[in-house]
Amino acid sequence: MWREAHGRSGRSGSPRPDPRGSGGRGDPPAGVFTPATRWVRNGDARSRRLGAYAPGAYRPAGTRATGSRTGGRHVTDRPWTTVLPAGVAASVLGLVTTMAGPPRAVPTRVRHDLADGGPGLALAYAQLDRCSPDPGPRAMADGYLAATVGGAESAGTPPGLFGGLAGPAFAAWSLSRDTASLTALDERVRAEVPVRARALARAHGVAARAFDVISGLTGTGAYLLCRAAEDPASEDALRTVLTSLVALCGERAGLPHWHTPVGAIRDAGRRAECPYGALNCGMAHGIAGTVALLALALRSGITVPGHREALVRAAAWLGARSGEDEWGPDWPAVVPLPGPSSTAPPARPMAGRGSWCYGAPGIARALWLAGDAVGDDRQRALAVRALKAAHRRPPARRRAGTAPGLCHGMAGLLQITLRFAHDTGDAEFSAAAVELTRRLLTWCEKDRAFAEEGPGFLDGAAGVVLALLAAATDTAPAWDRVLLLS
């Protein structure tokens, strides 16, 4: 029987809470980018291999396959193109083909969480399918989607995008298959919105997990934004989410409603650093993620009363918390709240983390989206300076130089850099993306099995492959909506 796996944080660790809750450590889900013998449930040698498979040629920039599936949606109008030299792109595609391996048996049920479970594997194989004319990846993607839906139907699900039902729903929407399952998932995602939104709208002081991207309403809103153009009920639910987040961006006596009281901080080390509470700056768990969602919704033409003002206020707060080091702008992970005497604890050092979850890259993307949505050139300029500074810092200083994944590793920094290269046309970002891709290739060549990180989306192989395909092909990476990058 398939067992729910306990969360892990990857090589370099991440402060993100486990979005999946507790459970026994089981085998990882069947199949992605790792030896098939590790992942097959109830399988013997025959079920691990389903015949010979000759990977087809991928489509580099400037070429198109007849009848290829697009399947994704993206915000920008300019065609997506690779930034890699032909030789590097070929190396990426060869590595990805090897990591993906041949089609094989997919379990009938896998964990439903996007962070480490079936949805990420479905997204990765679906993107492989869009980049290659071969049918093998699509069959694997469909298999993982079906297994994910089976897991979601039988499991008690926490709220949110990376541990809850919005993750499987995003995978079903992205694959554009199984409309019955998508409808059922949508109904369950929408059902959890009103109560959570009402509580958030009334809050003055709230646990970050109530509003963040990983577990909170911001993450749920990211999925609903995908569905809003097609489904009026999802648009209504999105407006409910946005209304609560707009209220949360208000303040009382100069203190933002979204601050986290010390009693709601789970991590003991952070409680010690922030004895009176904190304001979280990060993309994964803080106000940067909410800024990104408000900006993307505004760009999509879906707004609620006070929307623009809340976005401007939150983005200005975030921009004002940047500091400067010898390379340029950076941010702390959190800003400690002052005590009763109005004397703040010693200032935390800048995060120095060059990643999606915390530090300059994720925050820079949120500020770029905000500046683009409201026409603020200063925010866009700060975003560009901040990401360039993140690349100029030595890898050891970035604290993302050794981990491979999307959350706090090289793949996340690569995906953000690719978005900036696409949006700005700045050659410095293109060069940085090439350098990052080479480093990520080197890492993957040393550990193709992702023995510690596993096959998942946030920390593991599925997320790494998605970022590498975004770098090496002309297929738009619509999947990064779940990271609120587009």
Helices and strands as residue ranges (DSSP letters): G 36-38, H 45-48, H 86-100, H 118-131, H 136-154, H 166-175, H 179-191, H 193-202, H 208-211, H 217-227, H 232-248, E 251-252, E 255-256, G 262-264, H 268-273, E 278-280, H 287-299, H 307-320, E 323-324, E 329-330, E 334-336, H 360-374, H 377-392, H 395-398, H 410-424, H 427-446, H 461-472, G 478-483
